[in-house]
């Protein structure tokens, strides 16, 4: 049975056309053909029918084989194109092949025609199958790119073969940067440690899959924790071919777990310490009473001197017990309405009078801080202890900032901080530029008797007492530290809920509104982008958002309306904050920049100042912080 063949024949001679089709029939083909001899006729035929192959005469009175090839190429059709001619030299034939013809031959020798047609049809089929396969791969890759998880394919030598968009967002490397490189060298701080962290090849071969948690690093060196699932992929014959890795970022989840465990540990320590302190009080109470009696019975100076020493030491022990109880149970104290600005100014004045002059002390207080219910003496102790610790952390000098501000914490913030509840707070911040606290001990600093000071220079009860006081006021503490750069203690104290609601509404109404100005919010956290956009639009701004620096630059170029302010997260994958700011400055030197970051100190904020950001917006920020910062920046010249 003959093989049907849809043939477009570019030929001016009917005799030569018959010659070619007869040769094809000898090769078991049944050609259904159309003969054309002009560019217009060929173009119309290509539009009207689907052809399998084109055979063209090289030289014709009104047309040529090369011109026919150009018509085919303009249509962007992948069809085999064979040139036949009675008068074609080798140089001309080579030129035709370079132009895109698949084969050429003389009409006087058509023995090669059928084999050439078979070969070109076979190769065209392979090309078409490859195109279909590539399209399927692109579609599958597109599906993988919209996935929230980082999806990576590695060969059996650990080299990366596929890297989806979520992997780019999580790790910061683009697909072009990682393809062909070893995953262990990119994703682990110590590549040799992967032998112990990742599944052994024999285990993966035997079981076919593995899952667990891995500590990895991003392009910027940021440490992250991922939940990793590995699956061995096999070829058609069942032999191992590659490894599919799906990684989910659980860094924030682990932080919450650590917060929960820390809270549980402190509660357990508090329960234990409370019991011990109670027993110690029972021991010390009769000693103090007995000393009073002995002092009356032994009036001589030598005895009185020894007894005075014993009494002072016993009272010091009782004071330590009271501090332990303050941590364990909190301090009740006498709570009254307080304006924290008076406390802050008193402590700042005391520090300026007594601290070394090489420590630069600054105070920041809002014009109308909210009222809190608290014990003035206890809160003075909190601020004083934090300031003394800050002083001790800066033996060679530095800057000490004491700040009070009003903040509103929303549901999102409360979900990320176990001790926080939505509501209004007065935030007291004590920030130093000292040595910082190593990550290995930051979880222990609130435990009773834990201290890094030399023996005899501290009881280790200062921070635990502070924690007890703050909790007794219904508040909580967050600590942020960068070794070698400094530490911030943030004390959140609930504002007085008896304040008239109208007062809070007045504060809300007084928050500055926009007049249709365009603000660009650039942040890789979707929740931050969304809430910032919603807030700004509520207060009269127009908003566009971008999830990384490269997208922001593309959007900025497309905007027909001037961008008045750009809020740039300083720590983003792919293109970080400083790089984004520099790029925006090149596009528009006058654009106003607000640098946003979870770090109050350290490299990101330092770099923000080097790129001349008009303001810094520390995370987490409230709607009021955001609106007032934008208003302040837009009002500046």
C-alpha angles and dihedrals in degrees: 000000000000121000114242113237125189102211130184106202117199100198136129095201119077089197092055089047090055089048092054096045091047089055090051092051089053086058091056095261125133103208119205100192147171123206119217130173105181135062092241094051092048093049092049092049092050091052094047104045140030110240131193099204142005122217114187136187110234098222127033132157096250102017142027140210092247091052089049089052090053091051089053092048092049088056088053091227119155099219128144108257119199124182121210125182143158093220114039127132126211094252091051091048092051089050091052091051091050089050090058108274113141097214144347136204143166121261088227090063112039096155088107094051100088095043089047092050091048091050095047094046089051093049092045089054091050090049091050092049089050091052091050091048092049090050090051090049090050091050091048091046090051089054090049091048093058091052115108093223126079106252118197132175117203129185121231090271091059093253115145114245100168133024120177130210093261089056088053090052094046100044103025097232119117121229091252090056097053108034108114095014126113114261093216092059093051106037104039129065088218110031091194090060091065088081087071099033104046128057117278112247092239091054091049091048092049100043100024094220144046138183135189145120122289133192107223140165134230128225089268091053094254113152115234136174120224134188101227129201119189126192126182112230119208133200127236092280093052096254119139109264110166145336124251112210123191115188125190119195108236097164094118091044091054091048089055090048090051090050090050093048091046090052091048091048092050091048090051092047089047092053091049093044092048092055093047092046091051091053092046091052089055088052096046098044097069091043091057092046092046091051090057091055094045091050089058093049096046107048097162115115096242093053092044090053093052092044091050089055091049091048093050092049092047091050090049088053090049090051091053089050090052090053091051089051090049089058094043100045106010124240121277098201124157108299118203137154109289137185104215093206089075092052092048094049092048093051092043091051091049091049093048090052097046109025121088114274091238089072111085108214120200130180128202120187129166117239094247111022115188121255121256132195108236152121108271095206094051094047090049087055090052094052094041094051092049092048092048090050089050090051092051090050090059107055090154096045134265144153127305118195122192111188136177123191142159116248137177116212117206133201092270092057092045091053090055095047116051097205095045125097125193112264146079121314142175107231118209114193127189111188129180134181094221137119097305128220119279113241090236093068105027091095091056102048095096094052115109115262093009110134139153093202122105119270111284095022100088143006096220090237100104099089094035089055090049090052091051092050094047092048091049086058091052092252139116140215132231123193126203120183139170116192110243093010108063150265138264123202111196115196115194115200120182113247116237106280089203089073110117111265087227089064092056091046090053089054089049093048090049091059106113118257131208131239101221095295115158116245124187116209113199115187134132092219108089094201091056093047092049098048092043090050092048092048095047094046089050089056097049106270129126112230138199122181137205129187096213142011097263092054090047092055091049092049092046092055091049095051115106090188120071115258106228100189133012118201106203126192106223096214114053133139123250095015116021128212101268092048090048092049092051090050092049090049090055090052094044119005090192098055112120115234131205113191114212124194144153087227117084090187137020140055100330095055092041089054090048089062092049091058091049101244109185092224143003119228111197117213133269091045129179127226088257093053090049097048096043092047091052091046092050093048094047091048092054123089 
